[in-house]
């Protein structure tokens, strides 16, 4: 970790030159993305922590890394010897990074950060919080000049996502946004999130690893719309299609000058959680623009999938299931033959099988293939230089997904590669009970993720077990594998509507021992009306067997056992006509009914 210590030392020199006493480095890019292009992975460069979420805070004497429960074990390992202290977010007694900074600095001192990498909401909160102690804020990028071999900004070729997959044209979506703006008494909106720009304009690219997005902004006005991106990567047919749909093209760096120069009076709808402070400041500085805060319209619109998108999701998941059956059959055969297999081999085989499927455009995230104790790290990613060798025993957790033109997949299965302990069997069965509780839930319309989340956790809570992450998240349509605004966690207050996607992924993570997770993708669907109101349920669209070998059937109710056997029967009936040979044999064996 000597390199990290040297980089922190260089950063402290820059801080001293700039007259600041604390510096913050988040995980985001200027579009507040969850997964950022390498050009903006400064937090990883300066800390050595490779997880997707976290914030680094550096003062003259101390440095700390804040991350959530998914990464506690991983961060502890990766920060060893760096001099950076791990702060476990949401754990009782652990300060937030603004609290840490305010505690370390004195009145009159300054904290600095790059304002384009924080949301407007976060900066406004920090301004108020720090001002209470007389601490000043100074926006600056102190990392660029000391970041050796900083990766360039990507600009892969943009291509159109056909309405045959999207279900609506760009022009139709713009009409919906304008209607939404009018309904909220606003005239315009700037769209900063990459998944929202991609959905709104039916555009895709490969600027972000495993996510089909182009670095771009969009702006919608009553009679015009704009795309801001690197124009050198826009093919002529794409530009013409956009113009025919009423979209004008501007350079990527023109967004801030454009917003400052709008000369016609307009009310801008701004979601301060969805745009950077740099974008917000540009709008705020223009006297012709009045800001009205509200929820991002595009985020809400794309969350509810139209019939074409839902049909595509179902088709993509069937092909994804075929790829996985073929892949796992090959892996099992190789393992049984005595071949030495590693976690990385699992990743390679599944990637190769997905690539054979029609419409596949790569992975939706880096595959998590985690054997035994490695699975206790929720977002563990095997590396070639440190892959664990698989044995004929213990649990293997594999969380993987694919990008397809007609949908995005995300699935986790945990397999017994041979004998497992009684504790592993019990935890596996309890996770399954939690999974079934959510899969079979029926709930009244108006329920939120926070309302429903407890249904999944309760079977594990009975045994004093908790998983430090959400129960589920939305999934984009050939888009982001993590999509909001809906999700399943206590703090989510978004009402669920038919057409929303949602994962179901409870788990148990025992540090140094094992990890277990079972995940399917579901779509919120109608469940009927009566005198009490309109009810909703979940339709499962993931098509792949759930391993029954680690299950303790005596711990399942009759209804739970029937659900498990019914699900695996459905998987067999759906996939068996599409596979053959070893794959069909594997599928047949892994979908046999379980009995007591």
C-alpha positions in Angstrom: 0.0 0.0 0.0 3.0 2.3 -0.3 1.6 3.8 -3.5 -1.6 4.8 -1.7 0.3 6.5 1.1 2.4 8.4 -1.5 -0.7 9.6 -3.3 -2.3 10.8 -0.1 0.9 12.7 0.7 0.8 14.4 -2.7 -2.8 15.3 -2.2 -2.0 16.8 1.2 0.7 19.0 -0.5 -2.0 20.2 -3.0 -4.4 20.9 -0.2 -1.7 23.0 1.5 -1.0 24.9 -1.7 -4.7 25.5 -2.2 -5.2 26.6 1.4 -7.7 23.9 2.3 -7.7 21.7 5.4 -9.9 18.8 4.2 -10.6 17.3 0.8 -13.5 15.0 -0.2 -13.4 12.4 -3.1 -16.6 10.6 -3.9 -17.2 7.7 -6.2 -19.3 9.6 -8.7 -18.7 11.1 -12.1 -20.4 14.4 -13.3 -23.5 12.3 -14.0 -23.6 10.9 -10.5 -23.3 7.4 -11.9 -23.0 4.3 -9.7 -20.4 2.9 -12.0 -18.1 5.6 -13.2 -15.7 5.5 -16.2 -12.0 5.1 -15.1 -11.4 8.8 -15.8 -13.4 9.7 -12.7 -12.3 6.8 -10.3 -10.2 9.1 -8.2 -11.5 7.6 -5.0 -10.1 4.2 -6.0 -6.8 5.7 -7.2 -6.1 7.6 -4.0 -7.5 5.0 -1.5 -6.9 1.6 -3.1 -10.5 0.6 -2.3 -12.1 -0.9 -5.5 -15.8 -1.1 -4.4 -18.4 0.9 -6.3 -19.5 3.0 -3.4 -17.6 5.1 -0.9 -16.2 8.5 -0.1 -12.6 9.4 0.9 -12.0 12.2 3.3 -8.5 13.5 3.8 -7.3 16.1 6.4 -3.7 17.2 7.2 -3.4 14.4 9.8 -6.1 11.8 9.1 -7.8 10.0 6.2 -10.9 7.9 6.2 -13.0 5.8 3.8 -16.8 5.6 4.2 -18.6 2.7 2.6 -21.8 0.7 3.2 -22.4 -2.8 4.5 -21.9 -4.5 1.1 -18.2 -3.6 1.3 -17.2 -3.8 5.0 -15.2 -7.0 4.6 -13.7 -6.0 1.3 -12.8 -2.5 2.4 -11.1 -3.7 5.5 -8.9 -6.0 3.5 -8.0 -3.4 0.8 -7.3 -0.6 3.2 -4.8 -2.6 5.3 -1.5 -0.7 5.6 -2.7 2.3 3.8 -3.1 4.6 6.8 -6.8 5.1 5.8 -9.3 4.3 8.5 -12.5 2.5 7.5 -15.7 4.1 8.7 -18.7 1.7 8.4 -21.7 3.7 7.3 -25.0 3.3 9.1 -23.4 1.6 12.0 -24.3 3.0 15.4 -21.7 5.4 16.7 -19.9 5.9 13.4 -19.8 9.5 12.2 -20.7 10.5 8.7 -17.9 12.0 6.6 -19.4 15.6 7.0 -19.5 15.0 10.8 -15.9 13.7 10.7 -14.7 16.8 8.7 -16.6 19.3 10.9 -15.0 17.6 14.0 -11.5 17.8 12.6 -11.6 21.4 11.3 -11.7 24.7 13.1 -13.8 27.8 12.4 -12.4 29.7 9.5 -10.9 26.6 7.9 -11.9 25.2 4.5 -13.1 21.9 3.0 -12.8 21.4 -0.7 -14.2 19.0 -3.4 -15.0 18.9 -7.0 -18.6 20.3 -7.3 -19.3 18.4 -10.5 -19.0 15.1 -8.6 -21.5 15.8 -5.8 -25.3 16.2 -6.2 -26.7 19.6 -5.7 -28.6 18.3 -2.7 -25.5 17.0 -1.0 -23.6 20.2 -1.5 -26.4 22.3 -0.1 -26.6 20.1 3.0 -22.9 20.3 3.5 -22.9 24.1 3.0 -25.4 24.5 5.8 -23.8 21.9 8.0 -20.3 23.3 7.8 -21.5 26.9 8.1 -22.8 26.2 11.6 -19.2 25.9 12.7 -17.8 28.7 10.4 -16.2 26.2 8.0 -15.9 27.4 4.4 -16.4 25.4 1.2 -14.2 25.7 -1.8 -14.9 23.9 -5.1 -11.8 22.6 -6.9 -10.3 19.5 -8.5 -7.1 18.9 -6.7 -6.6 15.4 -8.0 -6.0 15.9 -11.8 -2.5 17.4 -11.7 -1.2 14.6 -9.4 -3.1 11.7 -11.0 -0.4 9.8 -13.0 -1.6 8.4 -16.3 -5.2 9.4 -15.6 -7.4 7.5 -18.1 -9.0 9.6 -20.9 -12.7 10.5 -21.1 -14.3 7.7 -23.1 -16.2 8.5 -26.3 -17.4 5.2 -27.9 -19.7 5.3 -30.9 -23.4 6.1 -30.2 -26.1 3.9 -31.7 -29.9 4.0 -31.8 -32.0 1.7 -29.6 -34.8 0.8 -31.9 -38.4 1.6 -30.8 -39.1 -2.1 -31.6 -37.3 -2.8 -28.3 -38.0 0.5 -26.5 -41.7 0.5 -27.2 -41.8 4.3 -27.9 -39.9 6.7 -30.1 -37.8 9.5 -28.8 -40.4 12.0 -30.0 -43.1 10.2 -28.0 -41.0 10.2 -24.8 -40.2 13.9 -25.2 -44.0 14.6 -25.5 -44.5 12.7 -22.2 -41.8 14.8 -20.5 -43.2 18.0 -21.7 -46.7 17.0 -20.5 -45.2 16.2 -17.1 -43.4 19.6 -17.0 -46.6 21.4 -17.8 -48.4 19.5 -15.1 -45.8 20.7 -12.6 -45.8 24.3 -13.8 -42.4 24.1 -15.3 -41.0 24.7 -18.8 -37.7 22.8 -19.0 -35.6 20.2 -17.4 -31.9 19.2 -17.6 -31.3 15.5 -17.6 -27.9 14.6 -16.2 -28.1 10.9 -15.3 -26.7 8.7 -18.1 -29.5 6.1 -17.9 -32.1 8.8 -18.2 -30.5 10.4 -21.3 -30.2 6.9 -22.9 -33.8 6.1 -22.2 -35.2 9.4 -23.2 -33.4 9.7 -26.6 -33.3 5.9 -27.3 -29.5 6.1 -27.5 -26.8 3.7 -26.3 -23.0 3.4 -26.3 -20.2 1.8 -24.4 -18.7 4.6 -22.3 -19.3 2.9 -19.0 -18.1 -0.7 -18.5 -21.1 -3.1 -18.5 -23.6 -0.3 -18.9 -24.7 0.8 -22.4 -24.4 4.5 -21.9 -22.9 7.5 -23.6 -21.5 10.4 -21.6 -24.1 13.0 -22.4 -26.6 15.5 -21.0 -30.0 16.3 -22.4 -32.2 19.3 -22.0 -35.9 19.6 -22.8 -37.8 22.8 -23.5 -41.4 23.4 -24.7 -40.3 23.6 -28.4 -36.8 22.2 -28.4 -34.6 19.5 -27.1 -30.8 19.1 -26.9 -28.2 16.4 -26.6 -24.8 17.4 -25.3 -22.1 14.8 -26.1 -18.9 14.4 -28.0 -20.1 15.0 -31.5 -17.2 13.1 -33.1 -18.8 9.8 -32.1 -22.3 10.5 -33.4 -22.7 8.7 -36.8 -24.6 10.7 -39.4 -27.7 8.4 -39.4 -28.0 8.8 -35.7 -27.7 12.6 -35.9 -30.3 12.7 -38.6 -32.7 10.5 -36.6 -32.3 12.7 -33.6 -33.0 15.8 -35.6 -36.1 14.3 -37.1 -37.3 13.7 -33.6 -36.7 17.3 -32.7 -33.3 17.0 -31.0 -30.4 19.4 -31.6 -26.8 18.3 -31.0 -24.3 20.2 -29.0 -20.8 19.5 -27.7 -20.3 17.7 -24.3 -18.5 20.7 -22.8 -21.2 23.2 -24.0 -23.7 22.2 -21.3 -22.6 24.8 -18.7 -22.2 27.7 -21.1 -25.5 26.8 -22.7 -27.4 26.9 -19.4 -25.8 30.2 -18.4 -26.8 31.8 -21.7 -30.5 30.8 -22.0 -32.2 34.1 -22.8 -35.9 33.2 -22.6 -37.6 33.3 -19.3 -38.2 29.7 -18.1 -39.0 27.7 -15.0 -36.6 24.7 -14.7 -37.7 21.6 -12.9 -34.6 20.4 -10.9 -34.2 17.3 -8.9 -31.3 18.3 -6.7 -30.5 14.6 -6.1 -30.2 13.9 -9.8 -28.0 16.8 -11.1 -24.5 17.8 -10.0 -23.9 21.0 -8.1 -22.1 22.3 -11.2 -25.3 22.0 -13.3 -27.4 23.4 -10.5 -25.0 26.4 -10.1 -25.2 27.1 -13.8 -29.0 27.2 -13.7 -29.0 29.2 -10.6 -26.6 31.8 -12.0 -28.9 32.6 -15.0 -31.4 35.4 -14.1 -33.8 34.2 -16.8 -34.2 30.8 -15.1 -36.4 30.2 -12.1 -35.7 26.9 -10.3 -38.5 24.7 -9.1 -37.4 21.6 -7.2 -39.1 18.3 -7.8 -38.6 14.7 -8.7 -36.8 13.9 -12.0 -39.5 13.2 -14.6 -37.5 10.8 -16.7 -36.6 8.6 -13.7 -40.2 8.2 -12.9 -41.3 7.6 -16.5 -38.7 4.9 -17.4 -39.3 3.1 -14.1 -42.7 1.8 -15.4 -42.0 -0.5 -18.3 -44.4 -0.5 -21.2 -45.8 -3.7 -22.7 -43.1 -3.9 -25.4 -40.3 -3.6 -22.7 -42.0 -6.2 -20.5 -42.2 -8.6 -23.4 -38.5 -8.0 -24.2 -37.5 -8.6 -20.6 -39.2 -11.9 -20.6 -37.6 -13.0 -23.8 -34.2 -11.8 -22.7 -34.4 -13.8 -19.5 -35.3 -17.0 -21.3 -32.2 -16.7 -23.5 -30.2 -15.8 -20.4 -31.5 -18.9 -18.7 -30.4 -21.0 -21.7 -26.9 -19.5 -21.5 -26.6 -20.3 -17.8 -27.8 -23.9 -18.2 -25.2 -24.4 -20.9 -22.6 -22.8 -18.8 -23.2 -24.6 -15.6 -23.5 -27.9 -17.3 -20.0 -27.4 -18.8 -18.6 -26.3 -15.4 -20.1 -29.2 -13.6 -18.7 -31.7 -16.1 -15.2 -30.2 -16.0 -15.3 -30.1 -12.2 -16.5 -33.7 -11.9 -13.7 -34.8 -14.3 -11.1 -33.6 -11.9 -10.1 -30.5 -13.8 -8.8 -27.6 -11.7 -11.4 -24.8 -11.8 -11.3 -21.4 -10.2 -13.8 -18.6 -9.6 -12.4 -16.9 -12.7 -13.2 -19.9 -14.8 -16.8 -19.6 -13.7 -16.8 -15.9 -14.9 -15.2 -16.8 -18.2 -17.6 -19.7 -19.0 -20.7 -17.7 -18.2 -19.5 -14.7 -20.2 -18.8 -16.9 -23.2 -22.3 -18.6 -23.1 -24.1 -15.3 -22.8 -22.1 -13.9 -25.8 -23.6 -16.7 -27.9 -27.2 -15.5 -27.3 -29.1 -13.4 -29.8 -29.0 -9.7 -28.9 -26.3 -10.0 -26.2 -24.3 -6.9 -25.7 -22.0 -8.1 -22.9 -22.4 -8.3 -19.1 -24.6 -6.0 -17.0 -22.0 -6.0 -14.2 -18.8 -7.7 -13.3 -19.6 -11.3 -12.3 -19.4 -12.2 -8.7 -18.2 -15.8 -8.5 -17.3 -16.4 -4.8 -16.4 -19.7 -3.2 -16.7 -20.4 0.5 -15.6 -17.5 2.6 -15.2 -15.1 -0.4 -19.0 -15.1 -0.7 -19.2 -13.3 2.6 -18.1 -10.2 0.7 -21.3 -9.1 -1.1 -19.6 -7.5 -4.0 -16.5 -9.7 -4.3 -15.0 -9.8 -7.7 -12.4 -12.6 -8.4 -9.1 -11.5 -9.9 -6.9 -13.8 -12.1 -4.0 -13.3 -9.7 -6.0 -14.4 -6.7 -8.7 -16.7 -7.8 -9.9 -19.3 -5.3 -9.8 -22.9 -6.6 -13.2 -24.7 -6.4 -13.4 -27.9 -4.5 -16.0 -30.7 -4.1 -17.7 -29.2 -1.1 -18.9 -26.0 0.3 -21.0 -23.2 -1.2 -20.4 -21.3 -4.5 -22.2 -18.0 -4.9 -22.6 -16.6 -8.4 -24.2 -13.2 -9.1 -24.2 -12.4 -12.8 -26.1 -10.7 -15.5 -26.2 -9.8 -19.2 -27.1 -6.9 -21.3 -29.4 -7.7 -24.2 -31.1 -5.3 -26.7 -34.5 -6.3 -25.3 -33.6 -6.4 -21.6 -31.1 -6.5 -18.7 -30.7 -9.5 -16.4 -29.4 -10.0 -12.9 -29.5 -13.3 -11.1 -27.8 -14.9 -8.1 -27.7 -18.6 -7.3 -25.8 -20.3 -4.5 -24.7 -23.9 -5.2 -23.5 -26.7 -3.0 -20.5 -28.2 -4.7 -20.6 -31.2 -2.4 -21.1 -31.6 1.4 -22.0 -28.5 3.4 -22.3 -27.9 7.1 -25.5 -27.9 9.1 -25.2 -24.2 9.6 -24.9 -23.6 5.9 -28.0 -25.7 5.2 -30.0 -23.8 7.9 -28.9 -20.4 6.6 -29.6 -21.5 2.9 -33.1 -22.6 3.8 -33.8 -19.5 5.8 -32.7 -17.3 2.9 -35.0 -19.4 0.6 -37.9 -18.8 3.0 -37.2 -15.1 2.9 -37.1 -15.2 -0.9 -40.4 -17.1 -1.2 -42.1 -14.7 1.3 -41.4 -11.8 -1.1 -42.0 -13.7 -4.3 -45.5 -14.6 -3.1 -46.4 -11.3 -1.6 -49.7 -9.5 -2.4 -49.9 -5.9 -1.3 -52.3 -3.0 -1.6 -51.5 -0.3 -4.2 -49.9 2.6 -2.5 -47.4 0.4 -0.7 -43.7 1.5 -0.9 -40.4 -0.3 -0.9 -40.1 0.5 2.8 -43.5 -1.1 3.5 -42.7 -4.3 1.6 -39.1 -4.8 2.6 -39.9 -6.3 6.0 -41.8 -9.2 4.4 -38.5 -10.5 3.1 -36.4 -9.9 6.2 -38.7 -11.3 8.8 -37.8 -15.0 8.3 -34.2 -14.2 8.9 -34.9 -11.8 11.7 -36.5 -14.7 13.5 -33.0 -16.1 13.8 -31.3 -12.9 14.7 -29.8 -12.5 11.2 -29.7 -9.3 9.1 -28.2 -8.4 5.7 -26.7 -4.9 5.6 -28.0 -4.0 2.2 -31.3 -3.5 0.4 -33.6 -6.5 -0.4 -34.0 -5.5 -4.0 -33.6 -2.9 -6.7 -35.1 -1.9 -10.0 -33.4 -3.0 -13.3 -33.2 -0.9 -16.5 -34.3 -1.9 -20.0 -31.0 -2.5 -21.7 -29.8 0.0 -19.2 -28.5 0.2 -15.6 -28.6 -3.0 -13.6 -29.4 -0.8 -10.6 -32.4 1.4 -11.4 -34.6 3.6 -9.3 -36.5 5.3 -8.0 -38.1 2.1 -6.6 -36.2 -0.3 -4.4 -36.7 -2.5 -1.4 -35.2 -1.0 1.7 -36.6 0.6 4.9 -35.8 4.1 3.7 -37.6 3.9 0.3 -40.8 5.8 0.1 -41.6 5.3 -3.6 -45.0 3.9 -4.3 -44.8 0.6 -6.3 -46.8 0.5 -9.6 -47.5 -2.2 -12.1 -44.7 -2.4 -14.7 -41.9 -1.7 -12.3 -39.0 -4.2 -12.1 -37.6 -5.4 -8.8 -35.0 -7.9 -7.7 -35.6 -10.3 -4.8 -32.2 -11.0 -3.2 -32.1 -11.7 0.6 -28.9 -13.2 1.9 -26.7 -14.3 4.8 -23.1 -13.2 5.0 -20.8 -14.8 7.6 -17.4 -13.2 7.5 -14.6 -15.8 7.1 -17.1 -18.6 6.5 -19.7 -18.4 3.7 -22.1 -16.2 1.9 -25.6 -17.1 0.6 -27.9 -15.2 -1.8 -30.8 -16.2 -4.0 -31.9 -13.6 -6.5 -34.7 -13.4 -9.1 -36.0 -10.5 -11.1 -39.7 -9.7 -10.9 -42.2 -7.3 -12.4 -44.9 -5.7 -10.4 -48.2 -6.9 -11.7 -51.9 -6.4 -11.1 -53.5 -8.8 -8.6 -57.1 -7.7 -8.8 -59.6 -5.2 -7.3 -62.2 -5.5 -4.6 -64.0 -3.3 -2.1 -60.7 -2.8 -0.3 -58.9 -1.4 -3.3 -56.4 -2.4 -6.0 -53.9 -5.1 -5.2 -50.5 -5.9 -6.7 -48.1 -8.8 -6.8 -44.8 -9.9 -8.3 -44.4 -11.9 -11.5 -41.1 -13.7 -11.6 -39.3 -13.4 -15.0 -35.9 -15.0 -14.1 -35.9 -18.6 -15.5 -33.2 -20.7 -13.9 -33.2 -23.5 -11.3 -32.9 -22.9 -7.5 -30.5 -25.5 -6.1 -32.4 -27.8 -3.7 -29.5 -29.9 -2.4 -28.7 -27.5 0.5 -32.3 -27.2 1.5 -33.6 -28.6 4.8 -37.1 -29.5 3.7 -38.4 -29.9 7.2 -37.9 -26.2 7.7 -40.2 -25.3 4.8 -44.0 -25.1 5.1 -46.1 -27.1 2.7 -46.8 -23.9 0.7 -43.1 -23.0 0.5 -42.2 -26.5 -0.7 -44.9 -26.3 -3.3 -43.6 -22.9 -4.5 -40.1 -24.2 -4.8 -41.1 -27.3 -6.8 -43.5 -25.3 -8.9 -40.8 -22.7 -9.8 -38.3 -25.3 -10.8 -41.0 -27.2 -12.8 -41.7 -23.9 -14.7 -38.0 -23.5 -15.4 -37.8 -27.0 -16.8 -40.8 -26.6 -19.0 -39.6 -23.3 -20.3 -35.9 -24.1 -21.0 -35.9 -27.9 -21.8 -37.1 -27.4 -25.4 -34.2 -25.0 -25.9 -31.2 -27.1 -24.7 -29.9 -30.5 -25.4 -27.3 -33.1 -24.5 -25.3 -32.4 -21.3 -27.2 -29.2 -20.7 -30.6 -30.9 -20.9 -29.3 -33.6 -18.5 -28.1 -30.9 -16.1 -31.4 -29.1 -16.3 -33.4 -32.3 -15.7 -31.3 -33.2 -12.6 -31.5 -29.7 -11.1 -35.3 -29.3 -11.4 -36.3 -32.5 -9.8 -39.0 -32.0 -7.1 -37.9 -31.9 -3.5 -39.7 -34.0 -0.9 -39.5 -34.4 2.8 
